[in-house]
């Protein structure tokens, strides 16, 4: 299992900045919306090969931003995919991408939590997106394949797994009893291990790279956050690799958006979804 419990530990494990070809980094952030820890994942691509180099969980926003800066440093291109609404223009009600998520994924039980500026989490999440902008990560969801630069995306793991893994319903590892949630989280882990290595881009992922699913609640939540961050990071890589040819954009930069990989067997098309 990739063990990078801090930026300092991560630094000692990988050093790609010296004597290496150009590379790209794809960072997944399963952001704690209010006070909870955040799951973090870094995927590294060079010569077309994608692999996992860091899987982590941190508490404070300062720690998270330092982690992102560390893993993005030296990369030719970098994409941060955040599982949280960082663009919230509406004072009340529901954002356009939230409505679209319900419209297109409600039948999979994958509707998202509505966001507006009146919610208690809104200030933190908007500030996080602005902090990423200050680090050079821009919103540019409607991009061609393999754009140059630093980018941030809003993503949503449940719809992503529906399309990437061909699910008829989401994996219900977030709600229910421990006995109900644990086998669902184990399914997520197995899908990641078996499917992500055969997609394009293919993620070189070994059984030992991912933590085992614990039997206690707090430990299981920690692994859940990390596996969700892996899904986010893969969506970042998929978006960069394919652009809008094989990714849906629910909404836009003005009203907020969510990037979802297109169904794996769908024809190549530009997909901008609006109400």
DANORHU-V126130 format. One line per field, one symbol per residue. ss: DSSP state (2 for helix, 1 for strand, 0 for the rest). psi: psi as a letter, one per 20 degrees, with the letter a starting at -180 (. if undefined). Layout:
ss=???
psi=???
This chain:
ss=00000022222220000000000111111100000001111111110011111111110022222222222200001111110000000000000222222222222200000000000002222222222222000110000000000111111022222222200000000000022222222222222222222200001100222000000022222222222222222222222222222011111100011111100000000011100
psi=ppomirhggghihpnjiplqrqrqpopponpoheirrpqpqpqppqkipprpipprprgqhggghggggghhpiqgqpppopmqoioniphrbpqghgghggghjhijkkqrpppriiqhiggggghgghhhhhjjoqomhmqrqlqpapqqqprohghghgghilqhqqpmjhqarghhhghhhhggghgghhghijroqpoopqgihqqqoriqgghhhghggghhhggghhhggggggibihkpqonbrhgiqrppppqqhjqqpqpoopr.
